[in-house]
Amino acid sequence: MTNRMTTLLLGTALALTSAGIASAQDKTIKIGALSDQSGLYADLGGPGSTLAAQMAAEDSGLMKKGWKIDIVSGDHQNKPDIGVNIARQWFDVDKVDVIVDVPNSGVALAVNNVVKEKNGVYINSGAATSDLTNAQCSPNTVHWTYDTYMLANSTGQALVKAGGDSWFFLTADYAFGAALERDTSAVINSSGGKIVGSVKHPLNTADFSSFLLQAQSSKAKVIGLANAGGDTTNSIKQAAEFGITKSGQKLAALLLFITDVKAIGLETAQGLNFTETFYWDLNDETRAFSKKFAARMKNGAPPTMVQAGVYAGLIHYFKVMDAAGSNAHDGIKIVNAMKGMPTEDPLFGKGTIQPNGRKIHEAHLFEVKKPAESKSAWDFYKLVGTVAGDKAFTPLDKSTCALLKK
């Protein structure tokens, strides 16, 4: 360990102790992995996110130092009321300290309020809405992996620069879709493009034909898919059946996961451009972790960026708890300590957490490979470019988070 890192850890430990977090005996941590366990987001989070949390606990080294770490999982079924009820049960009865994952922005924003009320720790990896670190930011929340501003700023800007200057949106009709369309529209307009129309579709719909026909008739150069998971795969498959891309219009998958590409197939997905902050084949460290992860998944899948974010976020949390020496279950003070310690892990590299809770790291623009270019299972992406973290996410001077005013 370098002298600099030793100083950082000792400094953090002293800060936590002086803040009243450390209590000599309590070395227990309970983590709740709250996800969609069986619906359209189950593959990108779900059981894989629970596994990522387990692997983070194992790799933290805390259990060898006498800590007890328990992990429970819950299925919010993409319904905010169910997510809220589970979160309350976890805090009030099960004494959960940390909630992780939580895909579905509507559920995520609702759970955000519960965690703040209960003074827990919330490390969100699954939801996209940039509101988590803007209008609805919380001192108890870290938004780890990605958000709608980053997706819009990276993918949207790149496509406009490449000539895609007129857009029509297919938007999932809930908080995530609205935020993604809003943030992408802002980037398109500021880059000299224009929005020619949009249509909202129900969450988890099977038939996109009427929505795609509206997009096709708009004559927009780019059809922006402001949706995710099964909605994205279904809309891309059905767009191919309509021959939309062959007629000259381009699909922009504003949020695409490796599990989506697997479901679509390279023949249909080839050429899609999109942004992610993690890919299993980026470097030696991501490959090593992904090999261990895939060996424990029933379908042999590597981690999605959401699952990678669950792991990395908890690794950072465990470093803070290790520095403190014990757990006094004070969410605000723990999250403040997380913000005060530079982040570094094998999946996202070095980074920081902003005062509004936004985790900063690189974002990568990818293109789906042609079938002939893929050399092995899950070899789906080719790297087009990388955006530095301070350029990818919302600048602090543009954040509307009330915490920044204090």
MARVOVEX-492094 format. One line per 2 residues: their letters; for each residue x, y, z of C-alpha. Coordinates in nm, 4 decimals. Layout:
N
a) X:Y:Z | ...
# end
This chain:
406
mt) 0.0000:0.0000:0.0000 | 0.1363:0.3423:-0.0941
nr) 0.2017:0.6076:0.1693 | -0.0628:0.8235:0.0013
mt) -0.3292:0.5529:0.0266 | -0.2318:0.4775:0.3865
tl) -0.2717:0.8459:0.4695 | -0.6107:0.8565:0.2976
ll) -0.7394:0.5534:0.4844 | -0.6086:0.6753:0.8192
gt) -0.7553:1.0180:0.7547 | -1.0914:0.8683:0.6690
al) -1.0835:0.6480:0.9783 | -1.0130:0.9492:1.1994
al) -1.2883:1.1475:1.0305 | -1.5395:0.8707:1.0830
ts) -1.4388:0.8224:1.4436 | -1.4647:1.1918:1.5189
ag) -1.8029:1.1992:1.3456 | -1.9275:0.9394:1.5872
ia) -1.9619:0.6509:1.3423 | -1.7190:0.4135:1.5019
sa) -1.8405:0.2046:1.7909 | -1.5983:-0.0533:1.9199
qd) -1.8120:-0.3654:1.8965 | -2.0510:-0.3410:1.6036
kt) -1.9059:-0.5142:1.2997 | -2.2307:-0.6184:1.1350
ik) -2.3561:-0.5090:0.7932 | -2.6796:-0.6041:0.6214
ig) -2.7260:-0.5354:0.2519 | -3.0511:-0.5437:0.0567
al) -3.0266:-0.6082:-0.3170 | -3.3549:-0.4639:-0.4446
sd) -3.4197:-0.5407:-0.8088 | -3.6527:-0.6697:-1.0751
qs) -3.6009:-1.0411:-1.0156 | -3.8370:-1.1811:-1.2769
gl) -3.9478:-0.9119:-1.5236 | -3.8051:-0.7121:-1.8131
ya) -3.5010:-0.5905:-1.6139 | -3.4155:-0.9215:-1.4451
dl) -3.1298:-1.0037:-1.6825 | -2.9522:-0.6700:-1.6448
gg) -2.9892:-0.6673:-1.2631 | -3.1874:-0.9324:-1.0761
pg) -3.0064:-1.2412:-0.9489 | -2.6834:-1.1181:-1.1081
st) -2.6886:-0.8073:-0.8908 | -2.7345:-1.0212:-0.5806
la) -2.4365:-1.2305:-0.6893 | -2.2314:-0.9135:-0.7442
aq) -2.3115:-0.8036:-0.3884 | -2.2046:-1.1435:-0.2552
ma) -1.8780:-1.1275:-0.4482 | -1.8080:-0.7765:-0.3161
ae) -1.8571:-0.8991:0.0414 | -1.6213:-1.1903:-0.0220
ds) -1.3573:-0.9732:-0.1884 | -1.3734:-0.6949:0.0716
gl) -1.1656:-0.8927:0.3223 | -1.3882:-0.7710:0.6060
mk) -1.5177:-1.1124:0.7036 | -1.1597:-1.2259:0.7690
kg) -1.1363:-0.9327:1.0101 | -1.4372:-1.0444:1.2116
wk) -1.7160:-0.8621:1.0294 | -2.0492:-1.0297:0.9643
id) -2.2050:-0.9388:0.6297 | -2.5540:-1.0595:0.5389
iv) -2.7209:-1.0095:0.2016 | -3.0943:-1.0293:0.1319
sg) -3.2714:-0.9809:-0.1999 | -3.6125:-0.8464:-0.2969
dh) -3.8262:-0.8182:-0.6094 | -3.9868:-0.4760:-0.6572
qn) -4.1722:-0.5987:-0.9703 | -4.1210:-0.2533:-1.1271
kp) -4.3854:-0.1089:-0.8934 | -4.2910:0.1863:-0.6696
di) -4.5336:0.0904:-0.3930 | -4.3875:-0.2603:-0.3695
gv) -4.0333:-0.1202:-0.3689 | -4.1229:0.1215:-0.0895
ni) -4.2870:-0.1513:0.1196 | -3.9838:-0.3773:0.0874
ar) -3.7479:-0.0930:0.1782 | -3.9505:-0.0044:0.4885
qw) -3.9631:-0.3686:0.5958 | -3.5891:-0.3968:0.5515
fd) -3.5093:-0.0894:0.7604 | -3.7751:-0.1283:1.0293
vd) -3.7729:-0.5041:1.0833 | -3.4706:-0.6616:0.9151
kv) -3.2251:-0.3846:1.0106 | -3.0772:-0.3467:0.6624
dv) -2.7975:-0.0888:0.6388 | -2.7544:-0.0522:0.2627
iv) -2.9862:-0.0864:-0.0368 | -2.8203:-0.1503:-0.3730
dv) -2.9186:-0.1886:-0.7407 | -3.2857:-0.0760:-0.7878
pn) -3.3408:-0.0568:-1.1634 | -3.6557:0.1291:-1.2744
sg) -3.6324:0.5028:-1.2102 | -3.9852:0.5294:-1.0705
va) -3.9056:0.2716:-0.8032 | -3.5599:0.4193:-0.7476
la) -3.6903:0.7688:-0.6757 | -3.9531:0.6345:-0.4364
vn) -3.6974:0.4210:-0.2494 | -3.4647:0.7224:-0.2408
nv) -3.7123:0.8972:-0.0108 | -3.7413:0.5975:0.2217
vk) -3.3640:0.5613:0.2573 | -3.3352:0.9307:0.3440
ek) -3.6161:0.9029:0.6000 | -3.4519:0.6002:0.7630
ng) -3.0977:0.7449:0.7379 | -2.9682:0.4384:0.5554
vy) -2.7199:0.4105:0.2694 | -2.8401:0.3907:-0.0900
in) -2.5971:0.2877:-0.3653 | -2.8053:0.2926:-0.6802
sg) -2.6600:0.1158:-0.9807 | -2.9672:0.0147:-1.1793
aa) -3.1737:0.3305:-1.2304 | -3.0914:0.5848:-1.4988
ts) -3.2722:0.9045:-1.4028 | -3.0335:1.1950:-1.3500
dl) -3.2853:1.3366:-1.1007 | -3.1270:1.1157:-0.8327
tn) -2.8364:1.3603:-0.8161 | -3.0242:1.6708:-0.9268
aq) -3.3769:1.7753:-0.8263 | -3.4286:1.4736:-0.5976
cs) -3.0755:1.4311:-0.4619 | -3.0318:1.2976:-0.1088
pn) -2.7421:1.3042:0.1405 | -2.7888:0.9273:0.1777
tv) -2.7539:0.8382:-0.1922 | -2.4678:0.7554:-0.4270
hw) -2.5643:0.7105:-0.7925 | -2.2895:0.4840:-0.9157
ty) -2.2987:0.3507:-1.2700 | -2.4672:0.5706:-1.5304
dt) -2.7511:0.8177:-1.5785 | -2.9663:0.9771:-1.8451
ym) -2.7441:1.2848:-1.8766 | -2.4406:1.0651:-1.9495
la) -2.6299:0.8523:-2.2016 | -2.7638:1.1607:-2.3788
ns) -2.4367:1.3487:-2.3671 | -2.2361:1.0591:-2.5113
tg) -2.4630:0.8745:-2.7558 | -2.6879:1.1648:-2.8542
qa) -2.4062:1.4080:-2.9209 | -2.2034:1.1528:-3.1190
lv) -2.4955:1.0687:-3.3477 | -2.5818:1.4336:-3.4143
ka) -2.2182:1.5030:-3.5046 | -2.2306:1.2045:-3.7417
gg) -2.5231:1.3602:-3.9303 | -2.8238:1.2356:-3.7327
ds) -2.9705:1.5816:-3.6826 | -3.3451:1.5002:-3.6776
wf) -3.4931:1.2733:-3.4108 | -3.8158:1.0951:-3.3200
fl) -3.8425:0.9312:-2.9759 | -4.0026:0.6046:-2.8675
ta) -4.0240:0.6642:-2.4948 | -4.1131:0.4334:-2.2061
dy) -4.4011:0.5975:-2.0213 | -4.2516:0.6413:-1.6733
af) -3.9831:0.8444:-1.4944 | -3.6848:0.6887:-1.6726
ga) -3.8187:0.7366:-2.0241 | -3.9187:1.0965:-1.9534
al) -3.5761:1.1797:-1.8088 | -3.3895:1.0140:-2.0963
er) -3.5964:1.1910:-2.3633 | -3.5581:1.5224:-2.1763
dt) -3.1808:1.4959:-2.1384 | -3.1236:1.3689:-2.4936
sa) -3.3456:1.6380:-2.6420 | -3.1413:1.9042:-2.4646
vi) -2.8186:1.7644:-2.6120 | -2.9674:1.7360:-2.9619
ns) -3.0983:2.0929:-2.9585 | -2.7725:2.2357:-2.8238
sg) -2.5790:2.0429:-3.0914 | -2.7827:2.1892:-3.3756
gk) -3.0294:1.9041:-3.4240 | -3.4085:1.9062:-3.3926
iv) -3.6838:1.6902:-3.2448 | -3.9580:1.6148:-3.4973
gs) -4.1823:1.4118:-3.2674 | -4.2189:1.1485:-2.9976
vk) -4.4583:0.8817:-2.8750 | -4.4894:0.7182:-2.5330
hp) -4.5384:0.3438:-2.4953 | -4.6484:0.1435:-2.1883
ln) -4.3810:-0.0262:-1.9802 | -4.3232:-0.3890:-2.0795
ta) -4.5355:-0.3784:-2.3942 | -4.5166:-0.6547:-2.6549
df) -4.6422:-0.4758:-2.9668 | -4.4480:-0.1747:-3.0936
ss) -4.5994:-0.1710:-3.4418 | -4.8113:0.1451:-3.4076
fl) -4.5287:0.3339:-3.2356 | -4.2735:0.2311:-3.4973
lq) -4.5055:0.3276:-3.7824 | -4.5336:0.6775:-3.6336
aq) -4.1564:0.6971:-3.6086 | -4.1155:0.5717:-3.9636
ss) -4.3635:0.8220:-4.1059 | -4.1878:1.1104:-3.9273
ka) -3.8941:1.0751:-4.1706 | -3.6563:1.1496:-3.8806
kv) -3.2996:1.0445:-3.9486 | -3.2721:0.8905:-3.6008
ig) -3.5307:0.7015:-3.3979 | -3.4265:0.7358:-3.0355
la) -3.5245:0.4454:-2.8120 | -3.5751:0.5988:-2.4682
na) -3.6486:0.2619:-2.3089 | -3.4598:-0.0339:-2.1650
gg) -3.4465:-0.4103:-2.1178 | -3.7208:-0.6113:-2.2861
dt) -3.8775:-0.2944:-2.4290 | -3.5527:-0.2138:-2.6107
tn) -3.5048:-0.5640:-2.7483 | -3.8654:-0.5864:-2.8666
si) -3.8595:-0.2460:-3.0357 | -3.5302:-0.3252:-3.2154
kq) -3.6508:-0.6654:-3.3319 | -3.9783:-0.5238:-3.4600
aa) -3.8028:-0.2301:-3.6276 | -3.5982:-0.4860:-3.8211
ef) -3.9165:-0.6656:-3.9259 | -4.0516:-0.3356:-4.0611
gi) -3.7284:-0.2764:-4.2512 | -3.6825:0.0614:-4.0846
tk) -3.3034:0.0656:-4.0818 | -3.2821:-0.0695:-4.4367
sg) -3.4904:0.2294:-4.5511 | -3.2260:0.4676:-4.4199
qk) -3.3421:0.5608:-4.0709 | -3.1010:0.4870:-3.7860
la) -3.1962:0.3395:-3.4498 | -3.0320:0.4935:-3.1440
al) -3.0404:0.2543:-2.8499 | -2.9963:0.5190:-2.5814
ll) -2.9641:0.2511:-2.3144 | -2.8410:-0.0902:-2.4228
fi) -2.7028:-0.3751:-2.2144 | -2.4992:-0.6754:-2.3193
td) -2.7914:-0.8994:-2.2237 | -3.0063:-0.7034:-2.4698
vk) -2.7594:-0.7680:-2.7516 | -2.7636:-1.1368:-2.6629
ai) -3.1449:-1.1390:-2.6802 | -3.1545:-0.9497:-3.0099
gl) -2.8707:-1.1369:-3.1800 | -2.5768:-0.9839:-3.3659
et) -2.7466:-1.0160:-3.7027 | -3.0154:-0.7696:-3.5961
aq) -2.8147:-0.5604:-3.3471 | -2.5016:-0.5099:-3.5598
gl) -2.4040:-0.1463:-3.6084 | -2.5976:-0.0096:-3.3108
nf) -2.4125:0.2678:-3.1278 | -2.4600:0.3151:-2.7532
te) -2.2777:0.4110:-2.4349 | -2.1843:0.2030:-2.1318
tf) -1.9482:0.2628:-1.8424 | -1.8401:-0.1026:-1.8146
yw) -1.7738:-0.3883:-2.0548 | -1.6376:-0.7251:-1.9543
dl) -1.3664:-0.7218:-2.2239 | -1.2233:-0.3740:-2.1604
nd) -0.8996:-0.4809:-1.9908 | -0.7310:-0.7584:-1.7926
et) -0.9036:-0.6641:-1.4670 | -1.2545:-0.6546:-1.6146
ra) -1.1894:-0.9862:-1.7882 | -1.0633:-1.1527:-1.4695
fs) -1.3652:-1.0438:-1.2648 | -1.6104:-1.1295:-1.5413
kk) -1.4680:-1.4812:-1.5735 | -1.5296:-1.5436:-1.2017
fa) -1.8749:-1.3866:-1.2211 | -1.9840:-1.5832:-1.5289
ar) -1.8724:-1.9110:-1.3678 | -2.1278:-1.8516:-1.0913
mk) -2.4149:-1.7454:-1.3191 | -2.6485:-2.0215:-1.4346
ng) -2.6476:-1.8913:-1.7920 | -2.2745:-1.8189:-1.7944
ap) -2.3327:-1.4500:-1.8686 | -2.0707:-1.1870:-1.7872
pt) -2.1806:-0.8937:-1.5700 | -2.3808:-0.6055:-1.7107
mv) -2.2711:-0.2544:-1.6176 | -2.5498:-0.2499:-1.3549
qa) -2.4170:-0.5653:-1.1892 | -2.0609:-0.4340:-1.2135
gv) -2.1790:-0.1145:-1.0441 | -2.3308:-0.3086:-0.7544
ya) -1.9951:-0.4772:-0.6972 | -1.7844:-0.1627:-0.7292
gl) -2.0154:0.0531:-0.5189 | -2.0076:-0.1962:-0.2338
ih) -1.6300:-0.2378:-0.2578 | -1.5998:0.1364:-0.1942
yf) -1.8534:0.1222:0.0908 | -1.6602:-0.1649:0.2504
kv) -1.3356:0.0356:0.2313 | -1.5022:0.3128:0.4295
md) -1.6352:0.0679:0.6878 | -1.2935:-0.0947:0.7163
aa) -1.1358:0.2456:0.7763 | -1.3954:0.3233:1.0445
gs) -1.3398:-0.0081:1.2205 | -1.7074:-0.0541:1.3058
na) -2.0607:0.0349:1.1993 | -2.2753:0.2869:1.3872
hd) -2.5448:0.2745:1.1157 | -2.5476:0.6474:1.0373
gi) -2.6181:0.6701:0.6658 | -2.5450:1.0388:0.6092
ki) -2.2069:1.0254:0.7798 | -2.1104:0.7058:0.5979
vn) -2.2072:0.8499:0.2588 | -2.0116:1.1662:0.3401
am) -1.7098:0.9483:0.4121 | -1.7627:0.7666:0.0808
kg) -1.7606:1.1034:-0.0953 | -1.4418:1.2011:0.0859
mp) -1.2440:0.8941:-0.0205 | -1.1260:0.8648:-0.3841
te) -1.2736:0.5600:-0.5545 | -1.0673:0.2846:-0.7134
dp) -1.1750:-0.0631:-0.8140 | -1.0908:-0.3146:-1.0893
lf) -1.4103:-0.2551:-1.2873 | -1.4360:0.1247:-1.3165
gk) -1.0811:0.2272:-1.2300 | -1.0166:0.5512:-1.0445
gt) -1.2891:0.8053:-0.9818 | -1.4617:1.0343:-0.7361
iq) -1.8051:1.0888:-0.5857 | -1.9371:1.4428:-0.6220
pn) -2.1063:1.6241:-0.3298 | -2.4441:1.5586:-0.4958
gr) -2.3786:1.1812:-0.4858 | -2.2900:1.1391:-0.8543
ki) -2.0093:0.8863:-0.9063 | -1.7672:1.0056:-1.1767
he) -1.5802:0.7712:-1.4104 | -1.5194:0.7183:-1.7810
ah) -1.7971:0.6414:-2.0285 | -1.7346:0.4355:-2.3428
lf) -1.9041:0.4657:-2.6801 | -1.9433:0.1214:-2.8391
ev) -2.0711:-0.0280:-3.1614 | -2.2212:-0.3773:-3.1875
kk) -1.9993:-0.6042:-3.3941 | -2.1026:-0.7781:-3.7115
pa) -2.1487:-1.1549:-3.6677 | -1.8257:-1.2225:-3.8585
es) -1.6309:-0.9953:-3.6220 | -1.7356:-1.1801:-3.3065
ks) -1.4723:-1.4374:-3.2086 | -1.6268:-1.5903:-2.8941
aw) -1.9354:-1.6035:-2.6759 | -2.0340:-1.2564:-2.5523
df) -1.7768:-1.0904:-2.7819 | -2.0261:-0.8268:-2.8942
yk) -1.8738:-0.4784:-2.8718 | -1.6039:-0.2779:-3.0409
lv) -1.4850:0.0377:-2.8696 | -1.5468:0.3562:-3.0680
gt) -1.4311:0.6124:-2.8136 | -1.4003:0.7036:-2.4466
va) -1.5314:1.0134:-2.2706 | -1.3595:1.1345:-1.9550
gd) -1.5770:1.1285:-1.6451 | -1.5755:1.5039:-1.5962
ka) -1.7068:1.5409:-1.9523 | -1.9584:1.2548:-1.9437
ft) -2.1685:1.3467:-1.6399 | -2.3560:1.6602:-1.5315
pl) -2.1113:1.9380:-1.4365 | -2.1587:2.0499:-1.0781
dk) -2.2342:2.4043:-1.1880 | -2.5322:2.2681:-1.3837
st) -2.6601:2.0401:-1.1071 | -2.9848:2.1401:-0.9390
ca) -2.9086:1.9392:-0.6233 | -2.9995:2.1349:-0.3092
ll) -2.7031:1.9805:-0.1243 | -2.4701:2.1995:-0.3285
kk) -2.6219:2.5147:-0.1790 | -2.5219:2.4228:0.1752
# end
